[in-house]
Amino acid sequence: MKCTDCNNRECITGKDCTDIADELEYTGKDLVSMKASAAIEARYYMKKTRLEEIILYAKEMGYHKLGIAFCIGLAKEAETVARILGQDFDVHSVCCKVCGVDKEDYELEKIHTEQFEATCNPLGQARVLNDCDTDLNLIVGLCIGHDTLFTKHSRAPVTTFIVKDRVLAHNPAGAIYSRYYLKKRFGLEE
């Protein structure tokens, strides 16, 4: 499949371009999640921010304990998110540098070679939030790759609130919205 190359996108009107539709069925918690998502979209389309949608989704799902796995570079943002979510939920949070593991223990490249540098620890973050028995975990600015490991090892479902992008003020979509950047960096015209 290469849906990005499709010009008519007839799936929006019900066309099935695959052979898998009959094999898929939403049941149990998956169906509950789909109903919650559809309700939020239908009721609040273009009216709520991502943070407000996360709150609505967690309530619709009956979640009580939320976890935040955050990058130390976004500690202030994570603190603010925790304070907001704490108005409605029991919130647990864990920093990326949890356990203070030395990068040299795993022969990882360092930013500053002459000094101790703690590695990010997405498995540690997942373990801490798993031990808290969270219902839903939020990612706040985890590095690329670390976010995938955290998601893989989290027992609770994971959603991303902030994607780290140091160059574009944590707005990675900015790279594709800037005509200048598209042309200069990727050689693409609009």
C-alpha positions in Angstrom: 0.0 0.0 0.0 1.1 3.5 -0.7 -1.9 5.6 0.4 0.2 8.7 0.3 0.3 8.3 -3.5 -3.5 8.0 -3.9 -5.2 11.0 -5.4 -8.8 10.2 -4.8 -8.8 8.5 -1.4 -12.1 6.8 -2.0 -11.8 4.9 1.4 -13.4 8.0 2.9 -16.6 7.1 1.0 -16.4 3.4 1.9 -14.2 1.8 -0.8 -12.0 -1.1 0.5 -8.7 -1.2 -1.3 -7.4 -4.1 0.8 -8.3 -7.7 1.4 -8.2 -7.3 5.2 -11.5 -5.5 6.1 -13.4 -8.7 6.7 -10.6 -9.9 9.0 -10.7 -6.9 11.3 -13.1 -6.6 14.2 -13.0 -4.2 17.1 -14.1 -5.9 20.3 -13.5 -5.5 24.0 -11.2 -2.7 25.1 -10.4 -1.9 21.5 -14.0 -1.2 20.7 -14.4 0.9 23.9 -11.4 3.0 22.8 -12.8 3.4 19.3 -16.1 4.6 20.7 -14.4 7.0 23.1 -12.3 8.4 20.3 -15.3 8.8 17.9 -17.3 10.5 20.6 -14.6 13.0 21.3 -14.1 13.7 17.6 -17.9 14.1 17.0 -18.6 16.3 20.0 -15.4 18.5 20.0 -14.1 18.6 16.4 -12.0 21.7 16.1 -13.0 22.8 19.6 -10.5 21.2 22.0 -6.8 21.1 22.3 -4.8 17.9 22.4 -4.5 18.2 26.2 -8.2 18.6 26.6 -8.8 15.7 24.3 -6.5 13.5 26.4 -8.5 14.5 29.5 -11.8 13.7 27.8 -10.4 10.4 26.5 -9.1 9.3 29.8 -12.5 10.1 31.4 -14.4 8.3 28.7 -12.2 5.2 29.2 -12.7 5.3 33.0 -9.0 5.8 33.6 -7.9 7.0 37.1 -4.1 6.7 37.1 -2.2 8.5 34.4 1.6 8.3 33.9 3.9 10.9 32.3 7.2 9.7 30.9 9.2 12.9 30.2 12.5 14.3 29.0 14.5 16.2 31.6 14.7 19.0 29.0 10.9 19.4 29.2 10.6 19.1 33.0 8.8 22.4 33.4 6.3 21.4 30.7 5.8 18.0 32.3 5.2 19.6 35.7 2.5 21.9 34.2 0.9 18.9 32.5 0.9 16.9 35.7 -0.7 19.8 37.6 -3.4 20.1 35.0 -4.1 16.3 34.9 -3.9 16.1 38.7 -7.1 18.1 38.9 -9.0 15.0 37.6 -6.5 12.0 37.9 -3.9 10.4 40.1 -0.8 11.3 38.2 2.6 9.6 38.3 5.6 10.9 36.5 9.1 9.6 35.7 12.1 11.5 34.2 14.2 10.1 31.4 17.3 10.0 33.5 15.7 7.7 36.1 18.3 5.5 37.8 21.2 7.7 36.7 22.7 5.0 34.3 26.1 5.9 32.9 26.2 6.0 29.1 29.6 4.3 29.3 27.9 1.2 30.8 26.4 0.6 27.4 29.2 2.2 25.3 26.8 4.9 24.1 28.0 8.0 22.4 28.2 11.0 24.6 27.5 14.7 24.0 30.3 15.7 26.5 33.0 13.1 26.3 35.1 14.4 29.2 32.4 14.0 31.9 29.8 11.6 33.3 26.7 11.6 31.3 23.5 9.7 32.4 21.7 7.9 29.6 18.0 8.2 29.0 16.3 5.1 30.4 13.0 4.4 28.6 12.9 0.8 30.0 13.3 2.3 33.5 10.6 4.8 32.8 8.2 2.0 31.6 9.1 -0.1 34.6 8.4 2.7 37.1 5.0 3.4 35.5 4.2 -0.3 35.1 4.9 -0.6 38.9 2.5 2.3 39.5 -0.1 0.3 37.5 -1.1 3.3 35.4 -4.1 3.2 33.1 -2.7 5.5 30.4 0.8 6.9 29.9 1.7 10.2 28.1 5.0 10.9 26.4 6.3 14.4 27.0 9.4 15.0 24.8 11.2 11.6 24.8 14.0 11.3 22.3 13.4 9.4 19.0 14.0 5.8 19.7 13.5 6.2 23.4 9.9 6.9 22.8 9.6 3.7 20.8 11.2 1.6 23.5 9.1 3.2 26.2 5.9 2.5 24.2 7.0 -1.1 23.5 7.6 -1.8 27.2 4.7 0.1 28.7 1.9 -2.2 29.9 -0.6 0.7 29.8 -1.6 2.3 26.4 0.6 5.2 25.4 -0.2 8.5 23.7 2.1 11.3 22.8 1.5 14.8 24.1 4.7 16.5 23.1 7.2 15.3 20.5 10.7 16.4 21.0 12.1 18.6 18.2 14.8 20.9 19.6 15.2 22.8 16.3 11.5 23.6 15.8 10.4 24.3 19.4 8.9 20.8 19.7 6.7 21.3 16.7 8.1 18.7 14.2 5.3 19.3 11.7 6.9 22.8 11.2 9.5 21.1 8.9 6.8 20.2 6.4 4.8 23.4 6.7 7.8 25.7 5.9 8.3 26.0 2.1 11.8 27.3 2.7 12.8 24.4 4.9 11.2 21.8 2.5 13.1 23.2 -0.4 16.4 24.0 1.4 16.7 20.8 3.4 14.8 18.2 1.4 14.8 19.6 -2.1 11.0 19.6 -2.4 8.7 22.1 -3.9 5.2 22.5 -2.6 
